[in-house]
Amino acid sequence: MEKVYLINADTTDKYKIGYTKDVKSRIKSLQTGCPYKLKLIKEVLGDSEQEKVLHKTWKSHRKRGEWFEFKKEELEDVCRMMENRKKALAQKNYYIVEILSTYVKLKQRGRNFWGVCPFHIERNPFVLRGIKNGIREFAVSPDNQNYKCFKCGAEGGVIDFLIKFIKKIENKKQRSENEQNNTKHIHETL
């Protein structure tokens, strides 16, 4: 998982905002060319987009490359902004859960959400009993922004889900209309 970090060149007011998968290794590699001891101030889950937002917001404080100069109050604002961005990222991750939960009853277990797949009809009594007892076959991952049914193999993202769901409703409607036409035709011939 990528992280956005804020480090300080000790005994200076110089700070670096960056992102990486391994903050400790990154600090170690930066330390080799730096005369000051580097100190980690803050790290949060994030990506290059978050780093760019921070760089753009604080560009007037940029001194060289990714190095910035902050006063104490500004530093507190940067840390607060990093934390708020982390919360926004977490909310963004639950987007798929919000959308799919309007169509499927989902229950959180660990990091994922589980429910009954809407794309096939379950007829196995053991599975049905398991579903009532909390065993699920349809997983939604907020981290990966996707879903997967371990029974019928349906999988994808939010758009895939909505397209499949709409097609299912359209097919159901078409079958219903066909049955009505067939019933009407039978009654006319009698």
C-alpha positions as CSV (number, residue, x, y, z in Angstrom):
1,M,0.0,0.0,0.0
2,E,1.3,3.4,-0.9
3,K,1.8,6.1,1.7
4,V,2.2,9.8,1.6
5,Y,4.9,11.0,4.1
6,L,6.2,14.2,5.6
7,I,9.8,14.3,6.7
8,N,12.0,16.9,8.3
9,A,15.7,17.7,7.9
10,D,16.4,17.9,11.6
11,T,17.3,21.3,13.1
12,T,15.9,23.1,10.0
13,D,12.5,24.2,8.8
14,K,12.8,22.2,5.6
15,Y,10.3,19.4,5.0
16,K,9.8,16.9,2.2
17,I,6.4,15.7,1.1
18,G,6.5,12.5,-0.9
19,Y,4.8,9.1,-1.5
20,T,6.2,5.6,-1.6
21,K,5.3,2.0,-0.7
22,D,8.1,1.7,1.9
23,V,8.6,4.9,3.9
24,K,11.5,3.6,6.0
25,S,13.5,2.5,2.9
26,R,12.7,5.8,1.2
27,I,14.0,7.8,4.2
28,K,17.1,5.6,4.3
29,S,17.8,6.2,0.6
30,L,17.3,10.0,1.0
31,Q,19.5,10.1,4.1
32,T,22.6,9.0,2.1
33,G,22.8,12.3,0.3
34,C,21.6,14.6,3.1
35,P,23.9,16.3,5.7
36,Y,20.9,16.5,8.2
37,K,19.3,13.6,10.0
38,L,15.9,13.0,8.5
39,K,13.0,12.6,10.8
40,L,9.5,11.2,9.9
41,I,6.8,13.7,11.0
42,K,3.7,12.0,9.5
43,E,2.7,9.2,7.2
44,V,-0.8,8.3,5.9
45,L,-2.2,5.9,3.4
46,G,-2.3,7.8,0.1
47,D,-1.2,7.9,-3.5
48,S,0.6,10.2,-6.0
49,E,-2.7,12.2,-6.4
50,Q,-2.6,13.1,-2.8
51,E,1.0,14.1,-3.0
52,K,0.3,16.3,-6.0
53,V,-2.6,18.0,-4.1
54,L,-0.3,18.7,-1.2
55,H,2.5,20.0,-3.5
56,K,0.0,22.3,-5.4
57,T,-1.5,23.6,-2.2
58,W,1.8,24.5,-0.6
59,K,3.7,25.5,-3.8
60,S,4.4,29.0,-2.4
61,H,6.5,27.3,0.3
62,R,8.5,25.1,-2.1
63,K,12.2,25.7,-1.9
64,R,13.7,22.9,-4.1
65,G,12.2,19.8,-5.7
66,E,9.9,18.2,-3.1
67,W,11.4,20.2,-0.2
68,F,9.3,22.9,1.5
69,E,9.8,25.4,4.2
70,F,7.1,25.6,6.9
71,K,6.6,27.5,10.1
72,K,5.0,25.6,13.0
73,E,1.4,26.7,12.3
74,E,1.8,25.8,8.6
75,L,3.2,22.5,9.5
76,E,0.1,21.8,11.6
77,D,-2.0,22.7,8.7
78,V,-0.1,20.3,6.4
79,C,-0.5,17.5,8.9
80,R,-4.2,18.2,9.3
81,M,-4.6,18.3,5.5
82,M,-2.8,14.9,5.2
83,E,-5.2,13.5,7.8
84,N,-8.3,14.9,6.1
85,R,-7.2,13.6,2.7
86,K,-6.7,10.1,4.4
87,K,-10.3,10.2,5.6
88,A,-11.5,11.3,2.1
89,L,-9.6,8.4,0.6
90,A,-11.2,5.9,3.0
91,Q,-14.7,7.3,2.1
92,K,-13.8,6.9,-1.6
93,N,-12.9,3.3,-1.0
94,Y,-16.4,2.6,0.4
95,Y,-18.0,3.9,-2.8
96,I,-18.6,0.4,-4.2
97,V,-20.1,-0.8,-0.9
98,E,-22.6,2.2,-0.9
99,I,-23.7,1.5,-4.5
100,L,-24.0,-2.3,-4.3
101,S,-25.7,-2.3,-0.9
102,T,-28.7,-0.6,-2.5
103,Y,-29.1,-3.9,-4.5
104,V,-27.7,-6.5,-2.2
105,K,-27.8,-6.8,1.6
106,L,-24.2,-6.7,2.7
107,K,-22.6,-7.5,6.0
108,Q,-19.0,-6.6,6.9
109,R,-16.7,-9.5,7.9
110,G,-13.1,-8.4,8.2
111,R,-12.1,-6.0,5.4
112,N,-14.7,-7.3,3.0
113,F,-18.5,-7.1,2.8
114,W,-20.5,-10.3,2.1
115,G,-23.9,-11.0,0.7
116,V,-26.1,-13.2,-1.5
117,C,-25.3,-13.0,-5.2
118,P,-28.1,-11.3,-7.2
119,F,-27.0,-12.9,-10.5
120,H,-28.1,-16.5,-9.9
121,I,-30.8,-18.4,-8.0
122,E,-29.6,-20.6,-5.2
123,R,-31.5,-23.8,-4.9
124,N,-29.1,-25.9,-2.8
125,P,-30.8,-26.3,0.6
126,F,-27.5,-26.5,2.4
127,V,-26.3,-23.3,0.9
128,L,-29.6,-21.6,1.6
129,R,-29.3,-22.7,5.3
130,G,-25.7,-21.4,5.3
131,I,-26.9,-18.1,3.9
132,K,-29.4,-17.7,6.7
133,N,-26.6,-18.6,9.2
134,G,-24.3,-15.9,7.8
135,I,-22.2,-17.9,5.2
136,R,-21.9,-15.8,2.1
137,E,-20.8,-16.4,-1.4
138,F,-20.7,-12.8,-2.8
139,A,-17.8,-10.7,-1.7
140,V,-17.3,-6.9,-2.1
141,S,-13.8,-5.5,-1.6
142,P,-13.7,-1.7,-0.8
143,D,-9.9,-1.8,-1.1
144,N,-9.9,-3.3,-4.6
145,Q,-13.2,-1.6,-5.6
146,N,-14.6,-4.9,-7.0
147,Y,-17.0,-7.8,-6.3
148,K,-16.9,-11.5,-6.9
149,C,-19.4,-14.4,-6.6
150,F,-17.6,-17.6,-5.6
151,K,-20.6,-19.6,-6.9
152,C,-21.4,-18.3,-10.4
153,G,-18.1,-16.4,-11.0
154,A,-19.6,-13.0,-11.6
155,E,-17.0,-10.3,-10.9
156,G,-16.1,-6.7,-11.7
157,G,-16.4,-3.2,-10.5
158,V,-19.4,-0.9,-9.9
159,I,-20.1,-0.3,-13.6
160,D,-19.9,-4.0,-14.4
161,F,-22.3,-4.7,-11.5
162,L,-24.9,-2.1,-12.7
163,I,-24.8,-3.3,-16.3
164,K,-25.3,-7.0,-15.3
165,F,-28.0,-6.0,-12.9
166,I,-29.9,-4.0,-15.5
167,K,-29.5,-6.8,-18.0
168,K,-30.9,-9.2,-15.5
169,I,-34.0,-7.0,-14.9
170,E,-34.5,-6.5,-18.6
171,N,-34.3,-10.3,-19.2
172,K,-36.8,-10.9,-16.4
173,K,-39.1,-8.3,-17.9
174,Q,-38.8,-9.9,-21.4
175,R,-39.5,-13.4,-20.0
176,S,-42.6,-12.0,-18.1
177,E,-43.9,-10.3,-21.3
178,N,-43.3,-13.5,-23.3
179,E,-45.2,-15.5,-20.7
180,Q,-48.1,-13.0,-20.8
181,N,-48.2,-13.2,-24.6
182,N,-48.1,-17.0,-24.5
183,T,-50.9,-17.1,-21.9
184,K,-53.0,-14.6,-24.0
185,H,-52.4,-16.7,-27.1
186,I,-53.6,-19.9,-25.4
187,H,-56.8,-18.1,-24.1
188,E,-57.5,-16.8,-27.6
189,T,-57.2,-20.2,-29.2
190,L,-59.6,-21.8,-26.6
